[in-house]
């Protein structure tokens, strides 16, 4: 199997406005090894990428028709510059009055990914779960609502400022098949966000209501840690379908996770399940398995609450490297990518997404 054969097959996939993926130079990071093909389709704009998910799926199917290829992984992204940037668009003003809880037009479900404390891998899980759900055929959005510490631009590999054709509506970006938006894309990355509660509420209201999310099966909201203004605003001012709480196994993390769970109960938001992150560590040299943060604490909490334990995910160097590199590990192959695929399939089978 050679790159020329793969490109020759991809050249058969025509684009609606003429040309093909190869002649239009839209193939990136092509790699083939041991019968497994990986590459990225880079769309010319975020708007174009939102229309290209069927083409991405067709490209994966086309690869599997080639002799010698038994697995294909195709990601979709748009790293071109924003079409019409609007530097005058203000983010973070005071919240405007609402008639009632809102849900962006075209979005079927909104699911919050939450944690009681920082450092438990909530943002990593949010980005990888979004990519895994997209690879299962779902139309997925990812909103980075961690106003003080937005990390999704880095994890998803995007950095350009979103466009705003009219100075009011924000055009989200598309990366790895996921429609995404982050406050970090609208502000100077080197500046601290020094905002009080009303400005936080206004920013979240804008990111939900002014972004052109399009048709989505689910919008995942990566919340900041804790139980503050952003969580309260999301639960009270949006039609939230439920929350997934992430924790590591040790007692100090579970103490804070229980507070997050109690907050959602107080605000009448369903807990869809818990995820135990950093559950185990597998030594890459000797294969020894260690529970460096303890083990089973989140599973016991889930049993006590009577909610599903959705996944037990390992602590893994490749996951960290992938996130820092802007390509979530769920976009590739390997044990951790398969774990996220299993998590995504479980949510779909359970009717949660």
N, C-alpha and C positions, 0 to 999 in steps of 0.2 A: 504494500500500500504506500503510495507516494502522495506528496502534496499536490502534484500536477493532476493526478486522477481525482482527488477531492475537489480541487478548484474547477476541473472540467465538469464534474457533476453539479456543482453549485452554479455554474454558468447557465445551466438549463432552467434555473428559477428566475423568471422574469418579474420585474417590478411593475406595478400598475401604471406608472408614468413613463415607462420605457427603460430599456437596458436590463442588466441583471446584476446580481450581487458582486460578481467579479469585475465586470467592466466598469461598474460605478465605484470600485475600490472601497467596499464596505466590509471586507473580511479582515479581522485582526486576530493576533495571538493564535494562529493555527498551529495545532500540535497533534501528532498522531504517534501512538506508542502502544504496542501489543494489542492492536485491534481496537483501541479506544481513541476516538477523535474528539478534540476540544477546539472550539474557536468562538470568537465574538463577532456578532453583526453590529457594526456601528452605524446608526442611522444619522442622517444629516441634521436632524433637529429633534427636539423632544416631541413636537407635534407629530412628526413622521413616525417616530418610534412607537407611539401609542397605537398606530394602525398596523404595525408590522408583526404582532404576535403570531398570527396565522402563518406568516412567512417563516418565522423562526421554527415553528413546529414542522413546517414542510421541509426545512433544511435538515432537521434531525431525522425525519423519515427518509429523506433522500440518502443520507449517509449510511443508513442501515441496509440499503439496497446494494451497496458496494460489497463485493466479495472481500472477505478478510476483516470487515468491520462488524463488531458485535455490540458496540456501545457508542453512543454519540451524545455529547453535551454541548449545547449551543446557548450562549448568553446573548442578550439584546441590550444595547446601551446607546446613549446619545451624548457624545462629549463635545459636540460643536458649540460655538458661542451662541448665546441667547439672541433671538432674532431682533427684538426691539426692547432693549433694556429700558427701565424707567427709574432712574436714580431718585426721582422725586417721590416715589411711592413710599409712604411712611408705614412703618411696622411698629406696633407697641403703643398706640394711643389708648385712651380710656375706652373701655368697652361700651358699646352702644346698646340701648334697650332692645330686648327680644320679646316677641309675642309668646314664645314657648321654646322648649328644647328643639334644637335644630339637627338636621342631618343633611349633608351635601346632596344635591340632586344627583341621582344615578348611583349612589353608594348604598349597597344593600345592608351591610353590617359594619359597625365600628367596634373594634376590640382593643382595649387598653392592655399594654404590657407594662406591669408595675413591679416595684420592689420596695421593701421597707427601708433599705439602706443602699448606699452606693457600693460599687465594686463587686457586685455579684454576677455581672455579665448580662444585665438586662438588655442593653443596647446591642450587644453581639447577638443575642437570641432574637431580638426584633428584626435585625437585618437578615439574618440567616433564615428565619421562619418565613419572612416575606419572599425571599428568593425561592425557597423550597415550595411554597404554595404556588408561586408563579410557574414553576416547572411542572407542577401537577395540573396545569391548565387553568388555574384561577386568575382572574383579573385582580391584582393586588395593588393597594396604595400603602405607602409608609410615611407617616407624619412624625417628624422628630420634634416632640414637644418639650424636650429637655432644654428649656430656655437658657439657663445659666451655663450648661455644659453640652452643647450640641455636638454629637460625634458621628452622626449618620453620613454627612458629606464625605468624611474621610473613609468610613467603612464601606460606603457604596461607590467610592471612586469618582465623585463629582465635585466640582468647585466653582463652576460659572454661576453668575447671578441669573436667576430666572427672569424671563421676559414678562412684561406687562403691557399689552397692546394699547390699553385705554387708561393706564394709570390707576385702575381699580381692581381688575381681575388679574390674578397671578397665574402664569403658565408653569406648572410643575415640570420637573425634569424626569427622565426615564433612565434607569440603570439596571442592567441584569434582568430586564423584563418587568421591573417594578416602577410604578409611578411614585415619585417621592418629592417631599418638600421638607425643608428644615429652616429654622430661624437663622442657622449658621450660614445659609446662602445669601441672606439679605443684609447681614451686618458685617462690619470689619472683623475678620477673624482674630485680629490681635487686640481687640478692645473688649473689656469686661462689660457684661450687661448689668447695669446698676439700676434696676427697676423695682418699684414697689408693686404690691398686689394688683391695683387697678390696671397698670400697664401690662402686667403678665396676662391678666384676663383679656385685655384688648388684643394682645398679640395672638393668643390662642383662638379667639373668636375670628380673627382675620385669616389665620391659617386653615381653619375649618371652612369658613363661609366664603372667602374671597378667592380661594384656589380653585382652578378649573380641573377638578379631579376626574371628570368623565365618568364612564360606566365602570364601576368596581364591584366585585363580589364582596370584598372586605377591605376596610381601611384599618391598618394596624397603627396604633398610636404609642410611640415610645415615650413613656412618661418620665419625668425626673424622679429620683428616689424620694421617699418620704410621703408625707400626708399634708401637703400644703395647698397653695392657691390654685396651681394648675390642675391638680387632681380634683379639687372641689369644683372648679369651673367646668371641667370636662364632664363630670358626673351630673351636674345640675343643669348645664346649658346645652347638652347634646344628647341625642338618642343613642346612648351607649348600649350595645348588645351584651356586654359583659367584660370581665377582666381576667387576665392570666397573671398570676403572681409568681415571680422568680425569686428563689433563695438558694443559698449554699447550705450545706448540711449542718454547719456548726451552730451551737446554741445562740451565740450573739447575733447571728444573722436571722435566726428564726424568731428571736424576740421582736425584731423590727418588722419581720414579715407578718407576724400576727397582728401588729398594729395596722399595717396596710390592709389586711383582710378585714379587720374590724371596721376600718374606715369605709370600705366598700359595702359592708353589711349595713352600716349606719345610713349610707346614701342610697340604699336599696338597689345596688348594682350587683348582678349575679356574678359569682366566682365560677368561671368556666373550668378551672383546674389550676394545679400547681406544677411548676417545673423545678426539679432539683438540678442546679448547675454545679460544675466542678465536683461532680459526684465521686469520680475516681481519677487516678493518675496512672497511666501505663508507661513504664520506663522504656524509652525507645532502644536502649542498649541491651538490657537483660530481660525485658518483658514482664518484670515484676509489677504487680498491681497494688497500689497503696491508696487508702482513703485518708488523704492528708488533711481534709477538713471534717473528718468524721463521716458517718454514713447512716442513711436511713431516717434522718430527722424530718426531712420534708415528706417522705412517704408516710411516716407516722402522723404528721400533721394533717395530711390529706385524708387519711383514714378517720381521724378524729372529727374532721369537718364533714365527712361524707361527700367529698368531691374527688374527681379523678386526679391521679398523679399522671400527668401527661407525658413526662419524659424524665430520664436521669442522664444528663449529658456529662461527658468527661471534661477534665481540664487538659488542654491540648495545645502544644506549641504551634502546630500548623494553623489552628483556628486564630490564634493571635496574629501570626504573620499574615494570614489572608485578610484579616480585618484591617491591619495597618497598611496593607498593599492595595486596598480598595476593591478587592474581589472576594466577597464572602465565601467561606469554605463550602457552603451549600450549593454554590454554582459549579463545583467540580465533582470529583468522585473520591471515594475513600470511606472509611468507617464513620467519621463524624458527619460527612455529607449524607450518608445513608441514614444516620440517626435522625437528622433533620427531615429527610424525606419521609421517614416513618412517622415522625411527629405531625407533619403536614397531612399525611394520609389519615392519621387517626382523627384529626380535627374535622377533616372532610367527611369521613365515615360517620362521625358522631353528629353531623349536622350543624356543627358550630361555625363552619365557614361555607 
